[in-house]
Amino acid sequence: MLQFRRSVEAEKHQLQELNNRLGQYLSRTMQLEHDNAILITEINKIRQEKTVEWDNQCMAEMRDLRRMVGQLSSEKSRAETEREKLWQEFQMLQLMCCEEQVVCKDIGGELKGCEKQLHKAQQTNGELEEHLFQLENEYKFIEDAHRQEITKLRNQVHSRPIVTQTYHGPTAVSMEEMQHYALSLSEGWTDTLEMYRRKVEDMEESIKADQTRLDDLQREKMQYASEFDKLRKEAEKQGQIQIHLEEQLIDMQENFHVDITQYQVIIDKLEREREMLANTMAEKFRDHQQLLQVKMDLGMEVAYYRALIEGEHQQHLQSRERVIGIVHYFQIRTTSVWNH
């Protein structure tokens, strides 16, 4: 009996311990459930606050990004305008270079023509100088021959012996006739000499005119050469400017492509965020629609129950009035019966 009692007491003690442990477990479970409810409430509150803050932050970021996109679009338009201006300046410089090349070619052709004229004038001048030298030699030779002839005639006149003839022959040449002949011959030689002198003067004037023209051609040649050097330097300067502008245009195009790539990345990111916001807004709109539907259903149910309650109340009032009327009727009948 003692052993059985002990075993029963031991089992009772174990059952009490188990009950105590079960109570502790249940109390602990209830405490944890209470803590979980509090945590869930706080989490929902924090989520709502974070959702509002996140929406505000996203809207602010969207506004900033839209402003950045607007600025980038304006900068892009300004860069395109500058590129168009540079391209127009580049085309204008190319046109100016082409015109300068045409002018240089024309000046080169004129310069070659002037060089040919100069060479021809130099040849003509050389020929005229040779002809002048020949005429001077001929003039000296004729003058010497004329002088010798005059001297010879004078010597013949002075040294001619006087011959007396007894017969009548042809008339002898007198001294006056000889002098007249010498004078006429001298005048003829003088006229010839004067003619040659006039020719020589004309040749000298022609040579002077050719020399003047040659000097003018030399000055024009030097002027054309100076203008050609200026045009060549200007063309080289324009070529350097053109190369510099082409390099700037290439750099601007590269920077423009880089900016376009960056802008495209930003735009893609904004598109993804916009899609996310649109999806979130669509979900919230669906939730709002569901809440409105539930609210409408609840309102309809409340209206239905209110109508039922009002109908029952009306029926109750009508029944009461009917009962009151019946009671009043019986009271009147009873009173009339008692009176009779």
C-alpha positions in Angstrom: 0.0 0.0 0.0 2.8 2.4 0.9 4.5 1.7 -2.4 1.3 2.2 -4.3 0.7 5.4 -2.4 4.1 6.6 -3.1 3.8 5.8 -6.8 0.4 7.7 -6.8 2.0 10.7 -5.0 4.9 10.6 -7.4 2.6 10.6 -10.4 0.5 13.3 -8.8 3.7 15.3 -8.2 4.7 14.8 -11.8 1.3 15.8 -13.0 1.5 19.0 -10.9 4.9 19.8 -12.4 3.5 19.1 -15.8 0.5 21.3 -15.1 2.8 24.0 -13.8 5.0 23.8 -16.8 2.0 23.8 -19.1 0.7 26.9 -17.3 4.0 28.6 -17.7 4.1 27.6 -21.3 0.6 28.9 -21.9 1.3 32.1 -20.1 4.5 32.5 -22.1 2.6 31.7 -25.3 0.0 34.4 -24.4 2.7 36.9 -23.6 4.5 36.1 -26.9 1.2 36.5 -28.8 0.6 39.8 -27.1 4.1 40.9 -27.9 3.6 39.7 -31.5 0.4 41.7 -31.8 2.1 44.8 -30.5 5.0 44.2 -32.9 2.6 43.7 -35.8 0.8 46.9 -34.9 4.1 48.8 -34.7 5.4 47.2 -38.0 2.2 48.2 -39.8 2.5 51.7 -38.4 6.1 51.9 -39.5 5.2 50.5 -42.9 2.6 53.1 -43.4 4.9 55.9 -42.3 7.7 54.5 -44.4 5.3 54.1 -47.4 4.3 57.8 -47.0 7.9 58.9 -46.6 9.0 56.6 -49.5 6.2 58.0 -51.7 7.2 61.6 -50.8 10.9 60.8 -51.4 10.1 59.1 -54.7 8.0 62.1 -55.8 10.8 64.5 -54.8 13.3 62.3 -56.7 11.0 62.2 -59.6 10.7 66.0 -59.6 14.4 66.3 -59.4 15.0 63.8 -62.1 12.4 65.5 -64.3 14.1 68.8 -63.7 17.4 67.3 -64.6 16.0 65.8 -67.7 14.6 69.2 -68.7 18.0 70.8 -68.1 19.7 68.1 -70.1 17.2 68.5 -72.9 17.8 72.2 -73.0 21.6 71.6 -72.9 21.1 69.1 -75.7 19.2 71.6 -77.7 21.8 74.3 -77.0 24.6 71.8 -78.0 22.7 71.0 -81.2 22.3 74.7 -82.0 26.0 75.3 -81.4 26.8 72.3 -83.5 24.7 73.6 -86.4 26.4 77.0 -86.0 29.8 75.4 -86.1 28.8 73.3 -89.1 27.6 76.4 -90.9 30.9 78.2 -90.1 32.8 75.1 -91.3 30.9 75.1 -94.6 31.4 78.9 -94.9 35.1 78.4 -94.3 35.2 75.6 -96.9 33.5 77.9 -99.4 35.9 80.7 -98.6 38.8 78.3 -99.1 37.4 77.2 -102.4 37.0 80.8 -103.5 40.5 81.6 -102.4 41.8 78.6 -104.2 40.0 79.8 -107.4 41.3 83.3 -106.9 44.8 81.9 -106.4 44.5 79.9 -109.6 43.3 83.0 -111.5 46.2 85.0 -110.0 48.6 82.2 -110.9 47.3 82.2 -114.5 47.5 86.0 -114.7 51.0 85.8 -113.2 52.1 83.2 -115.7 50.6 85.4 -118.5 52.5 88.4 -117.1 55.7 86.3 -116.9 55.2 85.3 -120.6 54.6 89.0 -121.5 57.6 90.0 -119.5 59.7 87.3 -121.2 58.4 88.4 -124.6 59.1 92.1 -123.8 62.6 91.2 -122.6 63.2 89.3 -125.9 61.8 92.3 -127.9 63.9 94.7 -125.8 67.0 92.5 -126.6 66.1 92.5 -130.3 65.6 96.3 -130.3 68.9 96.8 -128.5 70.7 94.6 -131.1 68.9 96.5 -133.9 69.8 99.8 -132.3 73.4 98.7 -132.0 73.4 97.7 -135.7 71.9 101.0 -136.6 74.5 102.9 -134.6 77.2 100.9 -136.3 75.6 101.6 -139.7 75.3 105.2 -138.8 78.9 105.5 -137.8 79.9 103.5 -140.9 77.8 105.8 -143.2 79.1 108.9 -141.4 82.7 107.8 -141.8 82.1 106.9 -145.5 80.4 110.3 -146.1 83.2 112.1 -144.4 85.8 110.2 -146.4 83.8 110.8 -149.6 83.7 114.5 -148.9 87.4 114.6 -148.1 88.1 112.6 -151.3 86.0 114.9 -153.4 87.6 118.0 -151.9 91.0 116.5 -152.5 90.1 115.7 -156.0 88.8 119.2 -156.6 91.9 120.9 -155.1 94.4 118.5 -156.7 92.8 118.3 -160.2 95.1 119.9 -162.8 93.8 122.5 -165.3 93.8 121.0 -168.8 93.6 123.4 -171.8 91.9 122.0 -174.8 91.8 123.5 -178.2 88.8 121.6 -179.3 85.3 122.1 -178.3 84.2 119.2 -176.2 81.6 118.8 -173.4 81.3 121.6 -170.9 83.7 121.2 -168.1 82.4 120.9 -164.5 82.9 124.1 -162.8 83.9 124.7 -159.2 80.4 126.0 -158.3 78.8 122.9 -159.8 81.1 120.7 -157.9 80.4 122.5 -154.7 76.7 122.4 -155.5 76.9 118.7 -156.1 78.9 118.2 -152.9 76.3 120.4 -151.0 73.4 118.4 -152.5 75.2 115.2 -151.6 75.9 116.5 -148.1 72.3 117.5 -147.7 71.2 114.0 -148.9 73.5 112.4 -146.4 72.2 114.8 -143.8 68.6 114.0 -144.5 69.5 110.3 -144.5 71.3 110.8 -141.2 68.4 112.8 -139.8 66.0 110.0 -140.8 68.2 107.4 -139.1 68.4 109.7 -136.1 64.7 110.0 -135.9 64.4 106.2 -136.3 66.9 105.8 -133.5 65.0 108.3 -131.3 61.8 106.4 -132.0 63.5 103.2 -131.1 64.9 104.7 -128.0 61.4 106.0 -127.0 60.0 102.5 -127.8 62.8 101.0 -125.7 62.0 103.5 -122.9 58.3 102.6 -123.2 59.1 98.9 -123.1 61.3 99.5 -120.1 58.6 101.4 -118.4 56.1 98.6 -119.2 58.7 96.1 -118.0 59.0 98.0 -114.7 55.3 98.1 -114.4 55.1 94.3 -115.1 57.8 93.8 -112.5 55.9 95.8 -110.0 52.7 94.0 -110.8 54.6 90.7 -110.5 55.9 91.7 -107.1 52.4 92.9 -106.1 50.8 89.6 -107.3 53.5 87.7 -105.5 52.8 89.6 -102.3 49.1 89.1 -102.7 49.7 85.4 -103.5 51.8 85.0 -100.3 49.1 86.8 -98.3 46.4 84.5 -99.8 48.6 81.5 -99.2 49.2 82.5 -95.5 45.4 83.2 -95.1 44.6 79.8 -96.7 47.0 78.1 -94.3 45.5 80.0 -91.4 42.0 79.1 -92.5 43.1 75.4 -92.9 44.4 75.4 -89.3 41.2 77.0 -88.1 39.3 74.4 -90.1 41.3 71.5 -88.6 40.8 73.1 -85.1 37.0 73.4 -85.7 36.9 69.8 -87.0 38.7 68.6 -83.8 36.3 70.6 -81.7 33.3 69.2 -83.6 34.6 65.6 -83.1 35.1 66.3 -79.4 31.6 67.7 -79.1 30.2 64.7 -81.0 32.0 62.3 -78.6 30.8 64.3 -75.5 27.3 64.4 -77.0 27.3 60.6 -77.5 28.6 60.1 -73.9 25.9 62.5 -72.6 23.2 60.8 -74.7 24.3 57.4 -73.3 24.2 58.7 -69.7 20.9 60.4 -70.3 19.5 57.2 -71.8 20.6 55.3 -68.7 18.9 57.9 -66.4 15.8 57.8 -68.6 15.7 54.0 -68.5 16.1 54.1 -64.7 13.3 56.7 -64.5 11.1 54.6 -66.7 11.6 51.6 -64.4 10.9 53.7 -61.3 7.8 55.1 -63.1 6.6 51.6 -63.9 7.1 50.6 -60.3 5.3 53.6 -59.1 2.5 53.0 -61.6 2.2 49.4 -60.4 2.2 50.5 -56.8 -0.4 53.2 -57.5 -2.5 50.6 -59.4 -2.3 48.2 -56.5 -3.3 51.0 -54.1 -6.1 52.0 -56.5 -7.4 48.4 -56.6 -7.2 48.2 -52.8 -9.1 51.5 -52.6 -11.7 50.2 -55.1 -12.1 47.0 -53.0 -12.5 49.1 -49.8 -15.1 51.3 -51.6 -16.9 48.2 -52.7 -16.9 46.7 -49.2 -18.0 50.1 -47.9 -20.8 50.2 -50.4 -21.8 46.6 -49.6 -21.8 47.5 -45.9 -23.8 50.6 -46.5 -26.4 48.6 -48.5 -26.6 46.0 -45.7 -27.0 48.7 -43.1 -29.7 50.3 -45.2 -31.4 47.0 -45.6 -31.3 46.2 -41.9 -32.5 49.8 -41.2 -35.3 49.3 -43.6 -36.2 46.0 -41.9 -36.1 47.6 -38.5 -38.2 50.5 -39.6 -40.7 48.1 -41.2 -40.9 46.0 -38.0 -41.3 49.2 -36.0 -44.1 50.4 -38.3 -45.8 47.0 -38.0 -45.5 47.2 -34.2 -46.9 50.7 -34.2 -49.8 49.7 -36.4 -50.5 46.6 -34.2 -50.4 48.8 -31.1 -52.8 51.3 -32.7 -55.0 48.5 -33.7 -55.0 47.1 -30.2 -55.6 50.5 -28.7 -58.5 51.0 -31.1 -60.0 47.7 -30.2 -59.6 48.4 -26.4 -61.1 51.8 -26.9 -63.9 50.3 -28.9 -64.6 47.7 -26.1 -64.4 50.4 -23.5 -67.0 52.4 -25.4 -69.2 49.4 -25.8 -68.9 48.5 -22.2 -69.8 52.0 -21.1 -72.8 52.1 -23.4 -73.9 48.7 -22.0 -73.5 49.8 -18.4 -75.5 52.9 -19.2 -78.3 51.0 -20.6 
